Amino acid sequence: MNMNRGMAIHKLAVVGVLATIAAGAGVAGCALFQNEQVAKGKNLYAHYCMHCHGEHGRQNEGYNWAKMPDPRPKDLSNKSEMSTYKDEEIFNTIWRDMKDTTPDKGDKIGDDEFAVPTMPTLKYTLSEEEVWSIVAYVRTLHGMKSEFDIAGRMKKLESEKVTAQQQFDQVKQTFEAAQKKADDEAEKSGKDTDEAVYAKEQDAFVKAKKVLDVAQAAVTNFKERPKFAAVPRPDLTMKPEQVDKLVEHGKQLYTNKYGCNACHRVGEAGGAVGPALDRAGFRLNPTWVYRWIKYPQAMKPTTRMPNLGLSDEDAKAVTLYVATLRAPKPENPIQKAGQ
């Protein structure tokens, strides 16, 4: 009896130790995943954000900070302020559509909607998971941890995709059966198939396909960077009065919607991340400019310039404005190395 009891106690002890180890491994695995996300976010932050926000998120730390127009980037290291923002709010600041902030002429902007032209969107450049990684890293700049469950988000999207696929398969089967029945009856009667007979099933099929497409796109957008079709040559031929109108609109978009002046200098104003555009009208081909601002990653995958999601019309307007930038050559141009 004593021996059996001792063996039972020993087994319980072993089970307890194994459970503790498993629990510890789970915690360590979670921490490891979080650390991987932070490390990924740090690399992305260094490539897309550091020149304005600084290495440690402090004001006037990034080399471009002092050259930017107002409003300049906030202090990401300030815990008293940054702690008032939810992870989702930081994410939505980075993952958004740009808004035209021109008073009385621009887009309608909600009271709580973030609309700062000098802060670019990364929605059309990075995957959702990559942007959440940036959020995780930004949290470390003010001594906090992101509470957002990135793995849980992925699991949820995958589950919704599986459910949508199952529902689609069922609806498709019902639709095809109804369609075949209508075809068979039409063949027997020697008449054309009456599509109205299975219109209900067809409508359900179309709706289920849309739901599946959305679910599949959500998974893809979470895991992969956006991919777009090659940008075709734009038709920039138009009447002079149309050009003048688009140039004026392009100037408005350049400053008030897409914040190009945050990174590019014209005259004495503008940032230093990208090349100065004073003489862009002389040195840049308009077709090239259009393609570049529509999809910069297609032309240079490693560029720091994000895809800002310009529509065709906005891209034309900005292109035509940039074509008007024709400053005279400087009196004392910078000499090339070796001259």
C-alpha positions as semicolon CSV with decimal commas, in nm:
position;residue;x (nm);y (nm);z (nm)
1;M;0,000;0,000;0,000
2;N;0,275;0,246;0,094
3;M;0,472;0,160;-0,220
4;N;0,169;0,213;-0,444
5;R;0,091;0,539;-0,273
6;G;0,449;0,657;-0,321
7;M;0,436;0,575;-0,692
8;A;0,109;0,766;-0,728
9;I;0,257;1,071;-0,558
10;H;0,561;1,048;-0,784
11;K;0,341;1,036;-1,095
12;L;0,144;1,340;-0,978
13;A;0,467;1,527;-0,919
14;V;0,593;1,445;-1,269
15;V;0,263;1,554;-1,423
16;G;0,278;1,877;-1,226
17;V;0,632;1,949;-1,343
18;L;0,541;1,876;-1,705
19;A;0,237;2,104;-1,682
20;T;0,452;2,381;-1,539
21;I;0,706;2,336;-1,817
22;A;0,431;2,339;-2,081
23;A;0,279;2,653;-1,934
24;G;0,619;2,817;-1,923
25;A;0,682;2,721;-2,283
26;G;0,348;2,875;-2,379
27;V;0,435;3,201;-2,207
28;A;0,783;3,196;-2,357
29;G;0,640;3,124;-2,701
30;C;0,399;3,415;-2,669
31;A;0,681;3,643;-2,553
32;L;0,901;3,519;-2,837
33;F;0,628;3,596;-3,089
34;Q;0,584;3,945;-2,941
35;N;0,960;4,003;-2,957
36;E;0,966;3,894;-3,321
37;Q;0,686;4,138;-3,399
38;V;0,868;4,421;-3,220
39;A;1,190;4,340;-3,406
40;K;1,007;4,341;-3,738
41;G;0,836;4,667;-3,646
42;K;1,169;4,823;-3,554
43;N;1,314;4,747;-3,898
44;L;1,007;4,882;-4,075
45;Y;1,007;5,191;-3,852
46;A;1,372;5,254;-3,939
47;H;1,295;5,239;-4,311
48;Y;0,967;5,434;-4,328
49;C;0,939;5,643;-4,011
50;M;1,272;5,724;-3,847
51;H;1,370;6,014;-4,074
52;C;1,073;6,214;-3,941
53;H;1,000;6,060;-3,600
54;G;1,360;5,996;-3,495
55;E;1,529;5,681;-3,371
56;H;1,372;5,706;-3,028
57;G;1,052;5,885;-3,137
58;R;1,155;6,220;-2,992
59;Q;1,079;6,555;-3,150
60;N;1,358;6,715;-3,352
61;E;1,548;6,385;-3,348
62;G;1,479;6,274;-3,705
63;Y;1,691;6,452;-3,964
64;N;1,379;6,564;-4,150
65;W;1,182;6,685;-3,846
66;A;1,294;7,049;-3,842
67;K;1,253;7,084;-4,220
68;M;0,891;6,970;-4,224
69;P;0,593;7,204;-4,237
70;D;0,357;7,206;-3,941
71;P;0,213;7,000;-3,792
72;R;0,537;6,816;-3,718
73;P;0,545;6,464;-3,573
74;K;0,442;6,424;-3,210
75;D;0,676;6,290;-2,941
76;L;0,633;5,912;-2,953
77;S;0,841;5,875;-2,638
78;N;0,593;6,080;-2,430
79;K;0,412;5,813;-2,229
80;S;0,171;6,056;-2,064
81;E;0,025;6,140;-2,406
82;M;0,082;5,818;-2,601
83;S;-0,077;5,605;-2,329
84;T;-0,408;5,782;-2,398
85;Y;-0,419;5,623;-2,745
86;K;-0,545;5,270;-2,804
87;D;-0,344;5,035;-3,023
88;E;-0,622;5,054;-3,282
89;E;-0,596;5,434;-3,294
90;I;-0,223;5,419;-3,364
91;F;-0,288;5,154;-3,629
92;N;-0,559;5,364;-3,796
93;T;-0,321;5,661;-3,807
94;I;-0,080;5,456;-4,017
95;W;-0,342;5,254;-4,210
96;R;-0,583;5,503;-4,360
97;D;-0,679;5,685;-4,679
98;M;-0,533;6,032;-4,722
99;K;-0,776;6,324;-4,690
100;D;-0,770;6,661;-4,864
101;T;-0,751;6,910;-4,578
102;T;-0,806;7,223;-4,790
103;P;-1,059;7,442;-4,602
104;D;-1,402;7,457;-4,771
105;K;-1,268;7,271;-5,078
106;G;-1,133;6,944;-4,946
107;D;-1,284;6,626;-4,806
108;K;-1,531;6,608;-4,523
109;I;-1,332;6,516;-4,214
110;G;-1,486;6,385;-3,892
111;D;-1,404;6,537;-3,556
112;D;-1,212;6,227;-3,446
113;E;-1,065;6,146;-3,787
114;F;-0,688;6,174;-3,827
115;A;-0,607;6,388;-4,130
116;V;-0,252;6,522;-4,132
117;P;-0,102;6,542;-4,484
118;T;0,257;6,531;-4,360
119;M;0,196;6,184;-4,209
120;P;0,180;5,938;-4,502
121;T;-0,032;5,626;-4,506
122;L;0,128;5,281;-4,534
123;K;-0,202;5,112;-4,621
124;Y;-0,103;5,061;-4,985
125;T;0,259;4,970;-4,914
126;L;0,271;4,722;-4,624
127;S;0,062;4,429;-4,508
128;E;-0,175;4,470;-4,214
129;E;0,047;4,243;-4,005
130;E;0,350;4,464;-4,080
131;V;0,165;4,777;-3,969
132;W;0,062;4,604;-3,646
133;S;0,433;4,524;-3,598
134;I;0,512;4,894;-3,628
135;V;0,245;4,963;-3,363
136;A;0,410;4,704;-3,137
137;Y;0,747;4,877;-3,178
138;V;0,607;5,228;-3,131
139;R;0,466;5,112;-2,798
140;T;0,820;5,033;-2,679
141;L;0,929;5,393;-2,749
142;H;0,718;5,510;-2,455
143;G;0,769;5,207;-2,233
144;M;0,450;5,016;-2,311
145;K;0,351;4,690;-2,480
146;S;0,092;4,651;-2,751
147;E;-0,214;4,469;-2,626
148;F;-0,338;4,381;-2,973
149;D;-0,346;4,006;-3,043
150;I;-0,186;3,982;-3,386
151;A;-0,191;3,601;-3,389
152;G;-0,554;3,604;-3,278
153;R;-0,642;3,843;-3,559
154;M;-0,482;3,611;-3,813
155;K;-0,662;3,309;-3,667
156;K;-0,996;3,494;-3,681
157;L;-0,949;3,591;-4,045
158;E;-0,848;3,236;-4,140
159;S;-1,156;3,101;-3,960
160;E;-1,384;3,347;-4,141
161;K;-1,229;3,243;-4,471
162;V;-1,293;2,874;-4,399
163;T;-1,653;2,948;-4,301
164;A;-1,707;3,159;-4,615
165;Q;-1,559;2,882;-4,831
166;Q;-1,787;2,620;-4,676
167;Q;-2,095;2,838;-4,723
168;F;-1,994;2,916;-5,080
169;D;-1,946;2,547;-5,163
170;Q;-2,294;2,465;-5,029
171;V;-2,459;2,753;-5,216
172;K;-2,270;2,665;-5,534
173;Q;-2,388;2,305;-5,514
174;T;-2,750;2,418;-5,470
175;F;-2,720;2,667;-5,756
176;E;-2,567;2,415;-5,996
177;A;-2,834;2,158;-5,909
178;A;-3,113;2,413;-5,973
179;Q;-2,948;2,520;-6,298
180;K;-2,913;2,160;-6,419
181;K;-3,275;2,086;-6,332
182;A;-3,388;2,390;-6,533
183;D;-3,169;2,287;-6,828
184;D;-3,302;1,930;-6,822
185;E;-3,665;2,046;-6,813
186;A;-3,601;2,291;-7,097
187;E;-3,440;2,016;-7,304
188;K;-3,739;1,784;-7,249
189;S;-3,986;2,053;-7,352
190;G;-3,773;2,172;-7,642
191;K;-3,761;2,524;-7,508
192;D;-3,485;2,762;-7,396
193;T;-3,382;2,742;-7,031
194;D;-3,584;2,977;-6,812
195;E;-3,322;3,143;-6,591
196;A;-3,595;3,294;-6,374
197;V;-3,660;2,943;-6,237
198;Y;-3,329;2,942;-6,052
199;A;-3,284;3,318;-6,009
200;K;-3,305;3,287;-5,630
201;E;-3,024;3,029;-5,620
202;Q;-2,815;3,233;-5,864
203;D;-2,852;3,547;-5,651
204;A;-2,747;3,353;-5,342
205;F;-2,446;3,219;-5,535
206;V;-2,333;3,569;-5,637
207;K;-2,368;3,698;-5,281
208;A;-2,178;3,402;-5,135
209;K;-1,898;3,457;-5,390
210;K;-1,866;3,820;-5,284
211;V;-1,845;3,720;-4,917
212;L;-1,577;3,462;-5,001
213;D;-1,379;3,714;-5,208
214;V;-1,383;3,961;-4,917
215;A;-1,274;3,693;-4,669
216;Q;-0,992;3,575;-4,897
217;A;-0,877;3,933;-4,958
218;A;-0,874;4,000;-4,583
219;V;-0,637;3,707;-4,524
220;T;-0,415;3,809;-4,816
221;N;-0,401;4,173;-4,707
222;F;-0,308;4,067;-4,355
223;K;-0,018;3,848;-4,462
224;E;0,104;4,003;-4,787
225;R;0,193;4,347;-4,914
226;P;-0,050;4,501;-5,164
227;K;0,015;4,425;-5,528
228;F;-0,122;4,631;-5,812
229;A;-0,134;4,596;-6,187
230;A;0,129;4,771;-6,395
231;V;0,049;5,140;-6,438
232;P;-0,039;5,215;-6,802
233;R;0,082;5,524;-6,984
234;P;-0,141;5,817;-6,891
235;D;-0,310;6,037;-7,147
236;L;-0,184;6,383;-7,051
237;T;-0,300;6,558;-7,367
238;M;-0,569;6,816;-7,296
239;K;-0,673;7,172;-7,367
240;P;-0,477;7,456;-7,200
241;E;-0,771;7,555;-6,981
242;Q;-0,798;7,196;-6,857
243;V;-0,427;7,191;-6,781
244;D;-0,449;7,513;-6,582
245;K;-0,738;7,377;-6,378
246;L;-0,561;7,048;-6,304
247;V;-0,234;7,225;-6,217
248;E;-0,413;7,433;-5,957
249;H;-0,583;7,125;-5,817
250;G;-0,252;6,937;-5,821
251;K;-0,085;7,209;-5,618
252;Q;-0,363;7,179;-5,362
253;L;-0,327;6,800;-5,345
254;Y;0,053;6,821;-5,330
255;T;0,038;7,019;-5,006
256;N;-0,299;6,958;-4,844
257;K;-0,373;6,592;-4,917
258;Y;-0,061;6,393;-4,992
259;G;0,184;6,611;-4,800
260;C;0,457;6,588;-5,064
261;N;0,620;6,896;-4,910
262;A;0,696;6,695;-4,596
263;C;0,966;6,507;-4,787
264;H;1,042;6,719;-5,096
265;R;1,177;7,072;-5,105
266;V;1,061;7,342;-5,344
267;G;1,258;7,662;-5,300
268;E;1,340;7,706;-4,934
269;A;1,041;7,510;-4,807
270;G;0,998;7,136;-4,769
271;G;1,165;6,826;-4,634
272;A;1,490;6,654;-4,717
273;V;1,391;6,286;-4,741
274;G;1,332;6,289;-5,116
275;P;1,505;6,492;-5,388
276;A;1,429;6,862;-5,427
277;L;1,166;6,928;-5,693
278;D;1,255;7,288;-5,780
279;R;1,355;7,189;-6,134
280;A;1,142;6,877;-6,170
281;G;0,969;7,028;-6,472
282;F;1,301;7,026;-6,657
283;R;1,448;6,694;-6,549
284;L;1,153;6,457;-6,496
285;N;0,936;6,309;-6,769
286;P;0,565;6,353;-6,682
287;T;0,480;5,994;-6,774
288;W;0,753;5,873;-6,539
289;V;0,626;6,103;-6,261
290;Y;0,273;5,971;-6,304
291;R;0,383;5,609;-6,285
292;W;0,610;5,679;-5,990
293;I;0,351;5,846;-5,771
294;K;0,088;5,586;-5,863
295;Y;0,304;5,285;-5,773
296;P;0,659;5,372;-5,658
297;Q;0,737;5,016;-5,540
298;A;0,692;4,884;-5,895
299;M;0,978;5,108;-6,008
300;K;1,199;5,081;-5,699
301;P;1,096;4,813;-5,446
302;T;1,326;4,949;-5,174
303;T;1,210;5,311;-5,193
304;R;1,117;5,490;-4,871
305;M;0,831;5,663;-5,051
306;P;0,502;5,490;-4,969
307;N;0,225;5,428;-5,216
308;L;-0,023;5,695;-5,106
309;G;-0,319;5,550;-5,293
310;L;-0,358;5,825;-5,553
311;S;-0,651;5,792;-5,792
312;D;-0,581;5,833;-6,164
313;E;-0,722;6,188;-6,161
314;D;-0,523;6,290;-5,853
315;A;-0,207;6,145;-6,005
316;K;-0,263;6,344;-6,325
317;A;-0,320;6,665;-6,130
318;V;-0,006;6,623;-5,917
319;T;0,197;6,525;-6,224
320;L;0,094;6,837;-6,413
321;Y;0,172;7,056;-6,111
322;V;0,518;6,902;-6,072
323;A;0,577;6,971;-6,444
324;T;0,540;7,346;-6,373
325;L;0,827;7,348;-6,122
326;R;1,104;7,506;-6,330
327;A;1,327;7,713;-6,109
328;P;1,638;7,869;-6,264
329;K;1,972;7,699;-6,215
330;P;2,149;7,802;-5,892
331;E;2,430;8,054;-5,935
332;N;2,675;7,830;-5,749
333;P;2,570;7,471;-5,822
334;I;2,713;7,196;-5,606
335;Q;3,016;7,042;-5,779
336;K;3,025;6,670;-5,835
337;A;3,290;6,473;-5,653
338;G;3,627;6,482;-5,834
339;Q;3,561;6,812;-6,014
